[in-house]
């Protein structure tokens, strides 16, 4: 009976050849490496801003540099104005009275009474710009001189000036290998756990279309056991993060150490670590960081449908906007955890570096790691200083009375320090969502 059935309308007669399969894999690998290569400079800049210790000295140097630049611009502007005024006056006097005698040597200006008194008492003359107290010499040639504590372009510019093109693409190969292994181990563990516990594989669940309704996410709405499927996916993501934790530490170390300091390849960097297992000090932060995206991604459809009645079938546009908002919220939750994780990884790399007697050299001074909660509290209330203005009522009263608004300095970076490099994540989110939106509109273009 089964032999008499015709499967030609369902199955294709020609299966892909080995050459076509290899070409498809090579195209996917090249596309993945290109995307990692283009995103690596921004990933390095974000990591530098996250781990950098925002000390009072560094903020003072940034303020001094800005003040020095402003003073230099004002001096240049006054010099230009005086030069223009001198040119106008000299051009007017040239036509008013002819010059019959021309001096062959420039006249020397006689020293004034104040200058003679200054030389007699031994007081110094005007300071040169090179000896200005606002000048902040770098402690080492590889240390980045950042003009802003929250600017990605400032980090990229400092890396380019210090290390050249190698500086902004450090750790590209390790990032590429980490991303490939992460997706491979996660898929394998997810299918293995699904087969063991007899639940549907989340990666094989039904999705409507690759458009904005399911942009970049897994769908468990069609699963008969959504919570079990969610547990399987979260467990697989956590296992992959634990296995690849040493590679992630090596990747962070390669991005934050100078490109001139060996080792610069993956295996020697892994061998420089004392262990190829996940350290207990950063285990909770690592597990939370690698499982949080999966939790938010897979629980989003259940949350939107059960609480707001938003479904990708009935309300696709509202579901797309809600998906974007949920992904932005997930980014805001993940960034503080990632900041604490990067600092913990650098602490592990500095304290557990095997075979190296000297201290690990980094491009910036790395902040301390005190656990997840302790690190976040230290960033907000202890590291550096921030300038806060008075409340709105006092500010309005000062403006009305013609007095300047008072500003006070408080210790700590504030909540802004927890979201360093948020622009990188937001740009990526907008880009992925916009590409999915355009793809969905293009796929529906034949209906009109």
C-alpha positions as CSV (number, residue, x, y, z in Angstrom):
1,X,0.0,0.0,0.0
2,X,2.8,2.4,0.9
3,X,4.7,1.5,-2.3
4,X,1.7,2.6,-4.4
5,X,1.6,6.1,-2.9
6,X,3.0,8.9,-5.0
7,X,5.4,11.2,-3.0
8,X,6.6,13.3,-6.0
9,X,4.4,16.2,-5.0
10,X,5.7,16.3,-1.5
11,X,9.4,15.2,-1.7
12,X,11.8,16.4,-4.3
13,X,13.5,13.9,-6.6
14,X,16.9,15.5,-6.5
15,X,18.7,15.6,-3.2
16,X,21.5,18.1,-2.6
17,X,24.9,16.8,-3.6
18,X,27.9,16.9,-1.4
19,X,29.4,19.8,-3.4
20,X,26.3,21.9,-2.9
21,X,26.3,21.0,0.8
22,X,29.9,22.0,1.2
23,X,29.3,25.2,-0.7
24,X,26.4,26.1,1.5
25,X,28.4,25.5,4.6
26,X,31.3,27.6,3.3
27,X,28.9,30.4,2.4
28,X,27.4,30.3,5.9
29,X,30.8,30.3,7.6
30,X,32.0,33.3,5.4
31,X,28.8,35.2,6.2
32,X,29.2,34.5,9.9
33,X,32.8,35.6,10.0
34,X,32.0,38.7,8.0
35,X,29.4,39.7,10.5
36,X,31.7,39.0,13.5
37,X,34.5,41.0,11.8
38,X,32.3,44.0,11.2
39,X,30.9,44.0,14.8
40,X,34.2,43.3,16.6
41,X,35.4,46.9,16.9
42,X,32.1,47.9,18.6
43,X,32.3,44.9,20.9
44,X,35.8,45.8,22.0
45,X,34.8,49.4,22.6
46,X,31.8,48.3,24.7
47,X,33.9,45.9,26.7
48,X,36.5,48.6,27.4
49,X,33.8,50.9,28.7
50,X,32.3,48.2,30.9
51,X,35.4,47.0,32.6
52,X,37.2,50.4,32.9
53,X,37.6,51.7,36.4
54,X,36.1,55.1,36.6
55,X,38.4,56.5,39.2
56,X,38.5,60.1,40.3
57,X,41.9,60.6,38.7
58,X,40.7,59.4,35.3
59,X,37.7,61.7,35.4
60,X,39.9,64.6,36.4
61,X,42.2,63.9,33.5
62,X,39.2,63.8,31.1
63,X,37.9,67.2,32.6
64,X,41.4,68.7,32.4
65,X,41.8,67.6,28.8
66,X,38.4,69.1,27.9
67,X,39.3,72.3,29.7
68,X,42.7,72.4,28.0
69,X,41.1,72.0,24.6
70,X,38.5,74.7,25.3
71,X,41.2,77.1,26.4
72,X,43.3,76.4,23.3
73,X,40.3,77.1,21.1
74,X,39.6,80.4,22.9
75,X,43.3,81.4,22.6
76,X,43.3,80.6,18.9
77,X,40.1,82.6,18.4
78,X,41.5,85.6,20.1
79,X,44.7,85.3,18.0
80,X,42.7,85.2,14.8
81,X,40.6,88.2,15.8
82,X,43.7,90.2,16.6
83,X,45.3,89.2,13.3
84,X,42.2,90.3,11.4
85,X,42.1,93.7,13.2
86,X,45.8,94.2,12.5
87,X,45.4,93.5,8.8
88,X,42.5,95.9,8.6
89,X,44.4,98.7,10.3
90,X,47.5,98.2,8.3
91,X,45.6,98.2,5.0
92,X,43.9,101.5,6.0
93,X,47.1,103.2,7.0
94,X,48.8,102.1,3.8
95,X,46.5,104.3,1.7
96,X,46.4,107.2,4.2
97,X,50.1,108.1,4.5
98,X,52.9,107.0,2.3
99,X,56.0,105.4,3.8
100,X,59.2,107.2,2.8
101,X,61.6,105.3,5.0
102,X,61.6,101.6,5.6
103,X,63.4,99.9,8.5
104,X,65.9,97.2,7.5
105,X,65.9,95.4,10.9
106,X,63.0,94.7,13.2
107,X,62.8,96.9,16.3
108,X,63.5,95.2,19.6
109,X,60.9,95.9,22.3
110,X,62.4,97.3,25.4
111,X,61.9,95.3,28.5
112,X,59.2,96.8,30.7
113,X,59.5,97.6,34.4
114,X,57.5,94.6,35.4
115,X,59.6,92.2,33.3
116,X,62.8,93.6,34.8
117,X,61.4,93.3,38.3
118,X,60.3,89.7,37.6
119,X,63.8,88.7,36.4
120,X,65.4,90.5,39.4
121,X,63.2,88.6,41.9
122,X,63.6,85.3,40.1
123,X,59.9,84.7,39.3
124,X,59.2,82.4,36.4
125,X,57.8,83.6,33.1
126,X,54.7,82.3,31.5
127,X,54.4,78.5,31.4
128,X,54.7,76.6,28.2
129,X,51.8,74.3,27.2
130,X,54.0,71.2,27.6
131,X,54.5,71.9,31.3
132,X,50.9,72.7,32.0
133,X,49.5,71.0,35.1
134,X,46.5,69.9,33.1
135,X,48.6,67.7,30.9
136,X,48.1,64.1,31.8
137,X,50.9,61.9,30.6
138,X,49.9,58.2,30.1
139,X,51.5,55.8,32.5
140,X,52.3,53.3,29.7
141,X,52.5,53.4,25.9
142,X,49.6,50.9,25.6
143,X,47.3,52.7,28.0
144,X,44.3,54.3,26.3
145,X,43.9,58.0,26.8
146,X,40.1,58.3,26.7
147,X,38.5,61.7,26.3
148,X,35.1,60.5,27.4
149,X,34.0,57.8,29.8
150,X,30.9,56.8,27.8
151,X,31.8,57.4,24.1
152,X,32.4,54.4,21.8
153,X,34.0,56.6,19.1
154,X,36.5,57.9,21.7
155,X,37.6,54.3,22.5
156,X,37.9,53.4,18.9
157,X,39.9,56.5,18.2
158,X,42.3,55.8,21.1
159,X,42.7,52.2,20.0
160,X,43.5,53.3,16.5
161,X,46.1,55.8,17.6
162,X,47.7,53.4,20.1
163,X,47.7,50.1,18.3
164,X,46.5,50.8,14.8
165,X,44.3,48.5,12.9
166,X,45.2,45.5,15.0
167,X,43.8,47.2,18.0
168,X,40.2,47.4,16.9
169,X,40.1,43.9,15.6
170,X,41.6,42.0,18.5
171,X,40.0,38.7,19.4
172,X,38.1,38.4,16.1
173,X,39.0,34.7,15.6
174,X,38.2,33.8,19.2
175,X,34.8,35.6,19.0
176,X,34.0,33.7,15.8
177,X,35.0,30.3,17.2
178,X,33.0,31.1,20.4
179,X,29.9,32.0,18.5
180,X,30.1,28.9,16.3
181,X,30.7,26.6,19.2
182,X,28.0,28.2,21.3
183,X,25.3,27.7,18.7
184,X,26.5,24.1,18.0
185,X,26.6,23.0,21.6
186,X,23.3,24.7,22.4
187,X,21.5,23.0,19.5
188,X,23.0,19.6,20.4
189,X,22.2,19.9,24.1
190,X,18.7,21.1,23.3
191,X,18.0,18.1,21.1
192,X,19.6,15.7,23.6
193,X,17.5,17.0,26.5
194,X,14.3,17.0,24.4
195,X,14.9,13.4,23.5
196,X,15.7,12.3,27.0
197,X,12.7,14.0,28.6
198,X,10.3,13.3,25.7
199,X,9.4,16.9,25.0
200,X,9.3,18.7,21.6
201,X,12.5,20.2,20.4
202,X,12.2,24.0,20.7
203,X,14.4,24.5,17.6
204,X,12.0,22.4,15.5
205,X,8.8,24.1,16.7
206,X,6.4,25.6,14.2
207,X,6.9,29.2,13.2
208,X,4.7,31.3,11.1
209,X,7.3,32.9,8.8
210,X,10.8,34.3,9.1
211,X,9.4,37.8,9.2
212,X,8.7,40.2,12.0
213,X,6.3,37.8,13.8
214,X,9.2,35.6,14.8
215,X,12.2,37.8,14.3
216,X,15.2,36.1,15.7
217,X,13.4,33.9,18.2
218,X,12.1,30.5,19.1
219,X,8.4,29.8,19.3
220,X,6.9,27.5,21.9
221,X,3.2,28.4,21.4
222,X,2.6,25.2,19.4
223,X,4.3,23.0,22.0
224,X,2.0,20.7,24.0
225,X,4.2,21.3,27.1
226,X,5.5,24.9,26.9
227,X,7.1,25.0,30.4
228,X,8.9,21.7,29.8
229,X,10.2,23.0,26.5
230,X,11.3,26.2,28.1
231,X,13.2,24.3,30.8
232,X,14.9,22.2,28.1
233,X,16.0,25.3,26.2
234,X,17.3,27.1,29.3
235,X,19.2,24.1,30.5
236,X,20.9,23.7,27.1
237,X,21.9,27.4,27.1
238,X,23.3,27.1,30.6
239,X,25.3,24.0,29.8
240,X,26.8,25.6,26.7
241,X,27.7,28.7,28.7
242,X,29.4,26.6,31.4
243,X,31.4,24.5,28.8
244,X,32.6,27.6,26.9
245,X,33.3,29.8,29.9
246,X,37.2,29.4,29.6
247,X,37.0,30.3,26.0
248,X,34.9,33.4,26.9
249,X,37.5,34.4,29.5
250,X,40.3,34.0,26.9
251,X,38.3,36.1,24.4
252,X,37.8,38.9,26.9
253,X,41.5,38.7,27.8
254,X,42.6,39.1,24.2
255,X,40.3,42.1,23.7
256,X,41.6,44.0,26.8
257,X,45.3,43.3,26.5
258,X,47.6,45.2,24.1
259,X,48.1,43.6,20.7
260,X,51.9,43.7,21.3
261,X,51.8,41.6,24.4
262,X,51.9,37.8,23.9
263,X,50.2,35.4,23.8
264,X,47.8,36.5,21.0
265,X,46.4,33.2,19.8
266,X,43.6,31.1,21.3
267,X,45.4,28.0,22.5
268,X,48.3,29.8,24.2
269,X,45.8,32.1,25.9
270,X,43.8,29.1,27.1
271,X,47.0,27.5,28.4
272,X,47.9,30.6,30.3
273,X,44.8,30.1,32.4
274,X,45.1,27.9,35.5
275,X,42.1,25.8,34.7
276,X,39.8,25.0,31.7
277,X,36.7,24.9,33.9
278,X,34.3,27.6,35.1
279,X,35.6,29.3,38.3
280,X,33.2,29.3,41.2
281,X,33.6,33.0,41.7
282,X,31.9,33.9,38.5
283,X,29.7,30.8,38.1
284,X,26.3,32.5,39.1
285,X,27.0,35.5,36.9
286,X,28.0,33.4,33.9
287,X,25.0,31.1,34.2
288,X,22.6,34.0,34.5
289,X,24.2,35.9,31.6
290,X,23.9,32.9,29.2
291,X,20.4,31.8,30.2
292,X,18.7,35.2,30.4
293,X,18.4,35.7,26.6
294,X,16.8,32.3,26.2
295,X,14.4,32.9,29.1
296,X,13.3,36.2,27.7
297,X,13.2,35.0,24.2
298,X,11.1,31.9,24.7
299,X,8.8,33.2,27.4
300,X,7.8,36.3,25.5
301,X,5.1,34.7,23.3
302,X,3.5,33.1,26.4
303,X,3.6,36.3,28.3
304,X,2.1,38.4,25.5
305,X,-0.7,36.0,24.8
306,X,-1.7,35.1,28.3
307,X,-1.6,38.7,29.7
308,X,-2.4,41.0,26.8
309,X,-4.0,38.7,24.3
310,X,-1.4,39.6,21.7
311,X,-0.8,36.7,19.2
312,X,1.3,36.6,16.1
313,X,-1.6,35.2,14.1
314,X,-4.4,37.5,15.1
315,X,-2.4,40.7,15.7
316,X,0.9,40.5,13.9
317,X,1.7,44.2,13.9
318,X,1.1,44.7,17.6
319,X,3.0,41.5,18.3
320,X,6.0,42.8,16.3
321,X,6.0,46.1,18.2
322,X,5.6,44.3,21.5
323,X,8.5,42.0,20.6
324,X,10.8,45.0,19.9
325,X,9.9,46.5,23.3
326,X,10.5,43.2,25.1
327,X,13.9,42.8,23.4
328,X,14.8,46.4,24.5
329,X,13.9,45.5,28.1
330,X,15.9,42.3,27.9
331,X,18.9,44.4,26.7
332,X,18.5,46.7,29.7
333,X,18.5,43.8,32.1
334,X,21.4,42.0,30.4
335,X,23.9,44.9,30.2
336,X,24.5,45.3,34.0
337,X,25.0,41.5,34.3
338,X,27.4,41.6,31.3
339,X,29.3,44.4,32.9
340,X,29.8,42.5,36.1
341,X,30.7,39.3,34.2
342,X,33.4,41.0,32.1
343,X,35.0,42.4,35.3
344,X,34.9,39.0,36.9
345,X,36.5,37.4,33.9
346,X,39.4,39.9,33.9
347,X,39.8,39.3,37.6
348,X,40.1,35.6,36.9
349,X,42.5,36.2,34.1
350,X,44.7,38.4,36.3
351,X,44.7,36.2,39.4
352,X,44.8,32.8,37.7
353,X,47.4,33.5,35.0
354,X,49.8,30.5,35.0
355,X,53.4,30.8,34.2
356,X,53.5,34.7,34.2
357,X,55.2,36.4,37.1
358,X,54.5,40.0,36.2
359,X,51.1,41.6,36.4
360,X,48.8,41.3,33.5
361,X,49.0,44.4,31.3
362,X,45.7,45.8,30.1
363,X,44.7,48.7,27.9
364,X,42.7,50.3,30.7
365,X,42.6,50.0,34.5
366,X,40.1,47.2,35.2
367,X,37.5,47.7,37.9
368,X,37.2,45.2,40.8
369,X,34.7,42.3,40.9
370,X,32.8,41.8,44.2
371,X,30.1,39.4,43.0
372,X,27.1,40.3,40.9
373,X,25.3,42.5,43.5
374,X,28.5,43.9,45.0
375,X,29.9,44.9,41.7
376,X,26.8,46.7,40.6
377,X,26.5,48.5,43.9
378,X,30.2,49.5,43.7
379,X,29.7,51.0,40.2
380,X,26.7,53.0,41.3
381,X,27.8,54.3,44.6
382,X,31.6,54.0,45.0
383,X,33.5,54.3,41.7
384,X,34.4,57.8,40.5
385,X,32.3,60.9,40.9
386,X,29.3,62.3,39.2
387,X,28.0,65.9,39.1
388,X,24.4,66.3,40.1
389,X,22.3,69.4,40.0
390,X,20.0,70.6,42.7
391,X,16.3,69.7,42.6
392,X,13.9,71.4,40.2
393,X,12.5,73.8,42.9
394,X,15.9,75.1,44.0
395,X,17.0,75.4,40.4
396,X,14.0,77.4,39.4
397,X,14.5,79.7,42.4
398,X,18.1,80.2,41.5
399,X,17.3,81.0,37.9
400,X,14.6,83.4,38.9
401,X,16.9,85.2,41.3
402,X,19.7,85.4,38.7
403,X,22.0,83.1,40.5
404,X,23.9,80.2,39.0
405,X,22.4,76.7,39.5
406,X,24.4,74.9,42.1
407,X,26.0,71.6,41.3
408,X,27.2,69.0,43.7
409,X,29.6,66.1,43.3
410,X,28.5,62.6,44.5
411,X,30.5,59.5,44.8
412,X,29.8,56.8,42.2
413,X,28.9,56.7,38.6
414,X,25.1,56.4,39.2
415,X,22.9,54.1,37.2
416,X,24.5,55.4,34.0
417,X,27.6,53.3,34.8
418,X,25.6,50.1,34.6
419,X,24.6,50.7,30.9
420,X,28.0,51.5,29.3
421,X,27.9,50.6,25.6
422,X,24.1,50.4,25.4
423,X,24.3,52.0,21.9
424,X,25.9,48.9,20.5
425,X,23.1,46.6,21.6
426,X,20.4,49.1,20.5
427,X,21.9,49.5,17.1
428,X,22.0,45.8,16.6
429,X,18.5,45.4,17.8
430,X,17.2,48.1,15.5
431,X,19.1,46.6,12.6
432,X,17.8,43.1,13.1
433,X,14.2,44.3,13.7
434,X,14.4,46.6,10.7
435,X,15.8,43.8,8.4
436,X,13.1,41.4,9.6
437,X,10.4,44.1,9.0
438,X,11.7,44.8,5.5
439,X,11.8,41.0,4.8
440,X,8.3,40.6,6.0
441,X,7.0,43.4,3.8
442,X,8.9,42.1,0.8
443,X,7.5,38.6,1.3
444,X,4.0,39.9,1.3
445,X,4.5,42.1,-1.8
446,X,2.9,39.7,-4.1
447,X,-0.5,40.1,-2.5
448,X,-0.9,43.7,-3.7
